[in-house]
Amino acid sequence: MTNILISGASIAGTSAAYWLHRHGFAVTVVERAPAVREGGYKVDIRGAALRVVERMGLMDAIRARGTGMRVATHYDAAGRPVATMDADLFGGRTGDDAEIMRGDLNALLYELTRDEVEYVFDDSITAIADDGTVTFERSGPRRFDLVVGADGVHSNVRGLVFGPEERFVRHLGHYLSICSVPDLLGLDREEAVHAAPGRTANVYSTRHDPGAKAAFFWSSPPLAYDHRDVGRQKELLARAMSGMGWQVPRLLDAVREAGDFYFDAVCQIRMERWSKGRAVLLGDAAYCASPASGQGTSLAIVGAYVLAGELAAGRGPEGYERELRDFVAANQALADANLKGMVVPSRLALWFQLRMIRLLPHLPGRDRMVERVAGPIHRAANAITLKDYLP
Ligand SMILES: Cc1cc2nc3c(=O)[nH]c(=O)nc-3n(C[C@H](O)[C@H](O)[C@H](O)COP(=O)(O)OP(=O)(O)OC[C@H]3O[C@@H](n4cnc5c(N)ncnc54)[C@H](O)[C@@H]3O)c2cc1C
């Protein structure tokens, strides 16, 4: 039997574990964290990814854990509501699209696979030899036929096999930080937003969350900081948001206490090849589209399905690359345009954005406007025809 090692137990890694096991491969997953990681933003599952989670039998569980968001309201610096928008339109969702917390989805995928595949937590690969011998920080060496790097945008496998991150990363000129905070605003399945030129603060509470998540986006050139130094990252966030009105100072106070702090540059990974020797990359490790694309999770889910299917069909990583390239390119292309709406560069652009939100329900061409918001993401999300890999 072919032995496959997956590095990373997040969305890409657990999805690949499921499909590889279904195709009869022996699967081991190594995850650096001591358990499947919680936390993160709410994520959307759209288009082809919906078909994949249906085939995994997860659709009902995903709907049951859905965020149930109702509405998004923009506030000015003094705290006055200035524009309100339907939450689905705000998130670019239509039709069957599902929205769920990243951590909830990760937990569902882990539950689905934990009895079928071997999970090794609290460990990390240190080297992959040409003969497939893999060495680890803690476990003893083992031999695998293939190593799947599903270990995120700062992928360890990519670093070991393909070289330093700087060669593949495209910085999109923004940062993003997210964490759990108490529900200071008493939100009920709603999102509250305050934007200033170059900076946006956002807080929301979903159906199953007794607390809230605070999210901050801002424009910035690349910052130098230690990825493990959370204290320093919180300082950088506070500096980026300083002087903002609305509830931002209260939110920043709450962020100081937050345990599940996420902070990263908004960036993409672009590579000419996703496989080399005995290694193949999957999800953000190979083709991160950035949170601004709204498609990172769907790309990871679809990529896992295609990788496992192409390996089972005997077409190897080359078949996976061939099937997925155009789909990835279409989804990565979404990010730049979306960013312009997420972080507005000037007061004039902000005034225009809020005016459009206020007018939208009353405009005769409303459907055309909705199509302008949600159309590109839906075309990209469906830009692949999934093969039936299982009989
Ligand atoms: C805690 C967390 C919070 C996130 N929050 C957001 C968010 O708010 N918004 C957003 O758009 N995206 C977020 N993401 C990224 C989002 O999950 C991905 O864009 C998308 O789901 C694709 O997933 P992925 O599995 O390819 O990568 P990721 O979800 O990044 O998962 C990579 C996994 O690999 C593990 N890993 C890292 N290094 C090693 C190593 N050396 N050895 C073994 N395992 C390793 C990580 O712990 C993680 O479990 C978050 C990711 C994580 C892990």
The ligand as a Tripos MOL2 file, in Angstrom:
@<TRIPOS>MOLECULE
LIG
   53    58     1     0     0
SMALL
NO_CHARGES

@<TRIPOS>ATOM
      1 C1         -5.3770   29.1770   13.5840 C.3       1 LIG1
      2 C2         -5.6690   29.6480   12.1710 C.ar      1 LIG1
      3 C3         -6.4580   30.7890   11.9900 C.ar      1 LIG1
      4 C4         -6.7340   31.2180   10.7000 C.ar      1 LIG1
      5 N1         -7.5370   32.3070   10.5640 N.ar      1 LIG1
      6 C5         -7.8460   32.7250    9.3470 C.ar      1 LIG1
      7 C6         -8.6910   33.8230    9.1720 C.ar      1 LIG1
      8 O1         -9.1600   34.3960   10.1390 O.2       1 LIG1
      9 N2         -9.0150   34.2390    7.9340 N.ar      1 LIG1
     10 C7         -8.5350   33.5870    6.8570 C.ar      1 LIG1
     11 O2         -8.8740   33.9530    5.7500 O.2       1 LIG1
     12 N3         -7.7170   32.5480    6.9600 N.ar      1 LIG1
     13 C8         -7.3500   32.0930    8.1860 C.ar      1 LIG1
     14 N4         -6.5360   31.0320    8.3080 N.ar      1 LIG1
     15 C9         -6.0450   30.4000    7.0870 C.3       1 LIG1
     16 C10        -7.0990   29.4850    6.4570 C.3       1 LIG1
     17 O3         -7.3650   28.4160    7.3480 O.3       1 LIG1
     18 C11        -6.5600   28.9850    5.1540 C.3       1 LIG1
     19 O4         -6.4320   30.0530    4.2400 O.3       1 LIG1
     20 C12        -7.3900   27.9880    4.4010 C.3       1 LIG1
     21 O5         -8.3500   27.3700    5.1750 O.3       1 LIG1
     22 C13        -6.4910   26.9420    3.7450 C.3       1 LIG1
     23 O6         -6.0410   26.0730    4.7290 O.3       1 LIG1
     24 P1         -4.7040   25.2640    4.7350 P.3       1 LIG1
     25 O7         -5.0730   23.9720    5.3940 O.co2     1 LIG1
     26 O8         -4.0560   25.2290    3.4100 O.co2     1 LIG1
     27 O9         -3.7140   26.1340    5.6710 O.3       1 LIG1
     28 P2         -3.8600   26.5650    7.2030 P.3       1 LIG1
     29 O10        -5.2640   26.6600    7.6130 O.co2     1 LIG1
     30 O11        -2.9860   27.7250    7.4110 O.co2     1 LIG1
     31 O12        -3.2640   25.3030    8.0160 O.3       1 LIG1
     32 C14        -1.9390   24.9380    8.1030 C.3       1 LIG1
     33 C15        -1.8060   23.8960    9.2120 C.3       1 LIG1
     34 O13        -0.4630   23.4270    9.2200 O.3       1 LIG1
     35 C16         0.0060   23.4370   10.5390 C.3       1 LIG1
     36 N5          1.4560   23.5880   10.5050 N.ar      1 LIG1
     37 C17         2.1720   24.7110   10.3260 C.ar      1 LIG1
     38 N6          3.4850   24.4270   10.3620 N.ar      1 LIG1
     39 C18         3.5820   23.0910   10.5600 C.ar      1 LIG1
     40 C19         4.6840   22.2000   10.6950 C.ar      1 LIG1
     41 N7          5.9560   22.6340   10.6700 N.pl3     1 LIG1
     42 N8          4.4390   20.8860   10.8800 N.ar      1 LIG1
     43 C20         3.1530   20.4240   10.9620 C.ar      1 LIG1
     44 N9          2.0650   21.2330   10.8440 N.ar      1 LIG1
     45 C21         2.2940   22.5460   10.6540 C.ar      1 LIG1
     46 C22        -0.7210   24.5950   11.2060 C.3       1 LIG1
     47 O14        -0.7170   24.4810   12.6180 O.3       1 LIG1
     48 C23        -2.0980   24.4310   10.6080 C.3       1 LIG1
     49 O15        -2.8710   23.5120   11.3250 O.3       1 LIG1
     50 C24        -6.2110   30.5410    9.5690 C.ar      1 LIG1
     51 C25        -5.4060   29.4190    9.7590 C.ar      1 LIG1
     52 C26        -5.1370   28.9410   11.0500 C.ar      1 LIG1
     53 C27        -4.2740   27.7200   11.2420 C.3       1 LIG1
@<TRIPOS>BOND
     1     1     2 1
     2     2     3 ar
     3     2    52 ar
     4     3     4 ar
     5     4     5 ar
     6     4    50 ar
     7     5     6 ar
     8     6     7 ar
     9     6    13 1
    10     7     8 2
    11     7     9 ar
    12     9    10 ar
    13    10    11 2
    14    10    12 ar
    15    12    13 ar
    16    13    14 ar
    17    14    15 1
    18    14    50 ar
    19    15    16 1
    20    16    17 1
    21    16    18 1
    22    18    19 1
    23    18    20 1
    24    20    21 1
    25    20    22 1
    26    22    23 1
    27    23    24 1
    28    24    25 2
    29    24    26 1
    30    24    27 1
    31    27    28 1
    32    28    29 2
    33    28    30 1
    34    28    31 1
    35    31    32 1
    36    32    33 1
    37    33    34 1
    38    33    48 1
    39    34    35 1
    40    35    36 1
    41    35    46 1
    42    36    37 ar
    43    36    45 ar
    44    37    38 ar
    45    38    39 ar
    46    39    40 ar
    47    39    45 ar
    48    40    41 1
    49    40    42 ar
    50    42    43 ar
    51    43    44 ar
    52    44    45 ar
    53    46    47 1
    54    46    48 1
    55    48    49 1
    56    50    51 ar
    57    51    52 ar
    58    52    53 1
@<TRIPOS>SUBSTRUCTURE
     1 LIG1         1 GROUP 0 **** ****
